[in-house]
Amino acid sequence: MKVISVGDKIDLRIEILGVHSSFARAVNLYTNSGIVFLVSKDVGGGPNSIVLQSDLVMNFSLGELREALSKDKPFIYDSSFSLPHKDVDLIVSNVEKVKNLLIQHSHPLSSAFIINPSRKVFFEGKFNLNLANELEENFNRLINFDFNSILLLKGLGYGFTPQGDDLIEGFLAALYVYEKLFEIDLSQIRNYIRILAKTQNEVSNTFLNFTSQGFFYERFKNVLESIFTGRNLEIHVLKMLSFGETSGSDILTGFIKGFEKLLEGGNQLWQ
């Protein structure tokens, strides 16, 4: 077993207690300091991720992992994101490109219909249509800073991490980027949203916790960097969209729609 990288929010002295859930390319571990993700190289790094050389990780041994962490000197993944510039016109232009890729390539039952209403046609049947309407209504309330909407949005929708949780995560990222872009402090709002969004889903809680603090997983961080630089934008967006069934699409939907709303409304939204 070869460890490639370890997230910057992991103490290498962690005690691994057991397995929370297991998939072909990701195993979520209980540790004495919270959930840690054991993932394959193609999944990529994260603040609490241990990346293995192997393509498949589900057949790992706790003993081998402990040994590898103790003897290897893995690269420490940096989950922080610093804005390379503050050229709003360039950023908006690249966000538009991300939006177009999202609309073209998202899973049919993703939340991308919030950006392009014509995609709601994929939500066939009364149950799915009601779900789509609830996601749209409550997310639109959230980006208008109606925080009561979080109580209805969290845990809502399809996926191991529900679509409502992913939309909230995307909006948290939008808040973080927006405040750094315009040098304001929205940290209390981000933390309040994180607290309200907490559920019994420990994996969702982990994603929301790190994103609320401005710590990003590699797939999402690469998209953010491409939005600022324009480099490899399509490659990174498509890789993000491959995350889960709908999670990558839902997170990007939350980010794009939230960021556009912030740019449109400015500080009048939260004052």
CORVENJO-V287660 format. One record per residue. N is the residue number from 1. RES is the residue in one letter. PHI is phi in degrees with one decimal (* if undefined). PSI is psi in radians with two decimals (999 if undefined). OMEGA is omega as a letter, one per 30 degrees, with the letter a starting at -180 (NA if undefined). Layout:
BEGIN
{{N RES PHI PSI OMEGA} {N RES PHI PSI OMEGA}}
END
This chain:
BEGIN
{{1 M * 2.22 a} {2 K -117.3 2.12 l} {3 V -90.5 2.13 a} {4 I -85.7 -0.84 a} {5 S -149.4 2.76 l} {6 V -130.3 2.39 a} {7 G -62.6 2.62 a} {8 D -72.3 -0.11 l} {9 K -105.6 0.26 l} {10 I -106.7 2.27 l} {11 D -85.4 2.10 a} {12 L -62.5 -0.17 l} {13 R -92.4 0.22 a} {14 I -56.6 2.62 l} {15 E -103.3 2.05 a} {16 I -82.9 2.12 a} {17 L -99.2 -0.44 a} {18 G 162.8 -3.00 a} {19 V -105.5 2.24 l} {20 H -83.2 -0.87 a} {21 S -159.2 2.73 a} {22 S -138.5 2.36 l} {23 F -135.6 3.03 a} {24 A -59.9 -0.73 a} {25 R -112.4 0.13 l} {26 A -154.9 2.34 l} {27 V -125.7 2.21 a} {28 N -97.2 2.12 a} {29 L -107.4 2.45 l} {30 Y -80.3 2.31 l} {31 T -133.8 3.03 l} {32 N -73.3 -0.04 l} {33 S -128.1 0.50 l} {34 G 106.1 -3.04 a} {35 I -72.4 2.35 l} {36 V -122.6 2.38 a} {37 F -97.5 2.15 l} {38 L -99.8 2.01 a} {39 V -132.8 2.82 l} {40 S -79.3 2.92 a} {41 K -59.8 -0.67 a} {42 D -70.6 -0.39 l} {43 V -70.7 -0.75 l} {44 G 94.9 3.05 a} {45 G -78.3 3.01 l} {46 G -169.8 2.93 a} {47 P -58.4 -0.55 a} {48 N -123.2 0.54 a} {49 S -107.7 2.44 l} {50 I -109.4 2.07 a} {51 V -100.3 2.22 l} {52 L -101.7 2.70 l} {53 Q -65.1 -0.55 a} {54 S -65.8 2.58 l} {55 D -74.8 -0.56 l} {56 L -117.6 2.38 a} {57 V -120.8 -0.10 a} {58 M -69.1 -0.33 a} {59 N -98.6 0.50 a} {60 F -75.3 2.88 l} {61 S -116.7 2.31 l} {62 L -58.1 -0.67 l} {63 G -63.7 -0.77 l} {64 E -64.2 -0.68 l} {65 L -65.4 -0.79 l} {66 R -58.8 -0.73 l} {67 E -65.8 -0.76 a} {68 A -63.6 -0.71 l} {69 L -66.2 -0.54 a} {70 S -80.4 -0.52 a} {71 K -102.9 -0.54 a} {72 D -76.6 2.76 l} {73 K -117.8 1.34 a} {74 P -71.4 2.71 l} {75 F -63.8 2.42 l} {76 I -94.1 2.00 a} {77 Y -71.8 2.30 l} {78 D -94.3 1.93 a} {79 S -90.0 -0.03 a} {80 S -76.9 2.79 l} {81 F -133.8 2.10 l} {82 S -111.7 2.35 a} {83 L -68.9 2.16 l} {84 P -74.8 -0.33 l} {85 H -165.5 3.10 a} {86 K -130.7 0.68 l} {87 D -83.2 1.65 a} {88 V -62.1 -0.67 a} {89 D -62.2 -0.74 l} {90 L -66.2 -0.73 l} {91 I -62.1 -0.82 a} {92 V -62.4 -0.69 l} {93 S -62.0 -0.73 a} {94 N -74.3 -0.57 l} {95 V -61.5 -0.68 l} {96 E -62.5 -0.67 l} {97 K -65.8 -0.73 l} {98 V -61.3 -0.75 a} {99 K -59.0 -0.78 a} {100 N -64.1 -0.71 l} {101 L -66.0 -0.68 l} {102 L -61.9 -0.80 a} {103 I -65.3 -0.66 a} {104 Q -74.4 -0.63 a} {105 H -117.2 -0.01 a} {106 S -69.0 2.69 l} {107 H -56.8 2.45 a} {108 P -54.0 -0.62 a} {109 L -97.7 0.35 l} {110 S -77.1 3.06 a} {111 S -85.1 0.18 a} {112 A -60.8 -0.28 l} {113 F -63.7 -0.35 l} {114 I -65.1 -0.50 l} {115 I -89.7 -0.72 l} {116 N -124.8 1.73 a} {117 P -57.5 -0.40 a} {118 S -63.9 -0.38 a} {119 R -74.6 -0.15 l} {120 K -66.6 -0.25 l} {121 V -61.8 -0.41 l} {122 F -71.3 -0.32 a} {123 F -87.9 1.41 a} {124 E -84.7 2.54 l} {125 G 89.3 2.73 a} {126 K -61.6 -0.75 a} {127 F -61.3 -0.89 a} {128 N -65.0 -0.68 l} {129 L -66.9 -0.70 l} {130 N -62.9 -0.69 l} {131 L -60.8 -0.83 a} {132 A -59.3 -0.76 a} {133 N -64.5 -0.69 l} {134 E -66.8 -0.75 l} {135 L -59.5 -0.83 a} {136 E -65.5 -0.84 a} {137 E -61.4 -0.83 a} {138 N -74.8 -0.56 l} {139 F -70.3 -0.70 l} {140 N -63.0 -0.60 l} {141 R -65.7 -0.70 a} {142 L -63.0 -0.81 a} {143 I -72.6 -0.14 l} {144 N -98.7 0.28 l} {145 F 64.1 0.57 l} {146 D -93.5 1.63 a} {147 F -73.0 -0.27 l} {148 N -62.6 -0.40 l} {149 S -63.4 -0.47 a} {150 I -61.1 -0.61 a} {151 L -64.5 -0.47 l} {152 L -94.5 -0.44 a} {153 L -82.6 -0.68 a} {154 K -65.1 2.43 a} {155 G 77.1 0.06 a} {156 L -93.3 2.33 l} {157 G 105.1 -3.05 a} {158 Y -82.2 2.81 l} {159 G 110.1 2.74 l} {160 F -60.3 -0.72 l} {161 T -106.6 1.98 a} {162 P -56.6 2.68 a} {163 Q -59.8 -0.66 l} {164 G -60.8 -0.71 l} {165 D -62.9 -0.73 a} {166 D -66.5 -0.67 l} {167 L -63.1 -0.72 l} {168 I -62.3 -0.74 l} {169 E -59.9 -0.76 l} {170 G -61.5 -0.68 l} {171 F -68.3 -0.65 l} {172 L -59.9 -0.72 l} {173 A -64.5 -0.70 l} {174 A -62.4 -0.73 l} {175 L -60.6 -0.76 a} {176 Y -63.5 -0.86 a} {177 V -63.5 -0.73 a} {178 Y -62.1 -0.77 a} {179 E -69.3 -0.59 l} {180 K -70.8 -0.59 a} {181 L -66.8 -0.68 a} {182 F -110.4 0.17 l} {183 E 55.2 0.92 l} {184 I -122.4 2.96 a} {185 D -115.8 1.88 l} {186 L -112.6 0.36 a} {187 S -62.4 -0.62 l} {188 Q -66.9 -0.66 l} {189 I -66.2 -0.78 l} {190 R -59.8 -0.75 a} {191 N -68.4 -0.66 l} {192 Y -64.1 -0.74 l} {193 I -61.4 -0.77 l} {194 R -57.3 -0.78 a} {195 I -64.3 -0.80 a} {196 L -65.2 -0.54 a} {197 A -83.6 -0.09 a} {198 K -65.1 2.37 l} {199 T -133.1 -2.92 l} {200 Q -81.5 -0.09 l} {201 N -83.7 1.76 a} {202 E -67.6 -0.52 l} {203 V -70.9 -0.81 l} {204 S -58.2 -0.78 l} {205 N -58.8 -0.67 a} {206 T -65.1 -0.83 l} {207 F -59.1 -0.82 a} {208 L -64.4 -0.67 a} {209 N -61.5 -0.88 a} {210 F -69.8 -0.75 a} {211 T -63.5 -0.65 l} {212 S -62.8 -0.40 l} {213 Q -97.2 -0.01 a} {214 G 84.3 0.47 l} {215 F -112.0 2.21 a} {216 F -122.1 2.59 l} {217 Y -77.8 2.67 a} {218 E -55.0 -0.76 a} {219 R -60.8 -0.77 a} {220 F -73.8 -0.72 l} {221 K -59.8 -0.70 l} {222 N -62.2 -0.68 l} {223 V -64.4 -0.77 l} {224 L -60.2 -0.75 l} {225 E -64.6 -0.66 l} {226 S -67.0 -0.57 l} {227 I -62.2 -0.58 a} {228 F -86.2 -0.54 a} {229 T -106.0 -0.43 a} {230 G 81.5 -0.11 a} {231 R -79.8 2.32 l} {232 N 53.7 0.56 a} {233 L -62.3 -0.86 a} {234 E -63.2 -0.73 l} {235 I -58.3 -0.83 a} {236 H -72.4 -0.62 l} {237 V -66.0 -0.81 a} {238 L -62.9 -0.62 l} {239 K -68.2 -0.68 l} {240 M -62.8 -0.69 a} {241 L -68.3 -0.31 l} {242 S -84.0 -0.04 a} {243 F -76.9 1.94 a} {244 G 66.7 -3.07 l} {245 E -69.7 -0.91 a} {246 T -127.7 -0.10 a} {247 S -58.6 -0.83 a} {248 G -59.5 -0.75 l} {249 S -65.2 -0.73 a} {250 D -67.9 -0.70 l} {251 I -63.3 -0.80 l} {252 L -65.8 -0.63 l} {253 T -60.6 -0.82 l} {254 G -61.2 -0.68 a} {255 F -67.7 -0.90 a} {256 I -64.4 -0.88 a} {257 K -63.5 -0.71 l} {258 G -66.3 -0.76 a} {259 F -64.8 -0.74 l} {260 E -62.9 -0.69 l} {261 K -65.3 -0.70 l} {262 L -63.2 -0.76 l} {263 L -64.9 -0.60 a} {264 E -72.0 -0.72 a} {265 G -97.6 -0.35 a} {266 G 59.7 -2.77 a} {267 N -73.8 -0.09 l} {268 Q -65.2 -0.37 a} {269 L -65.6 -0.68 a} {270 W -111.9 -0.04 a} {271 Q -92.8 999 NA}}
END
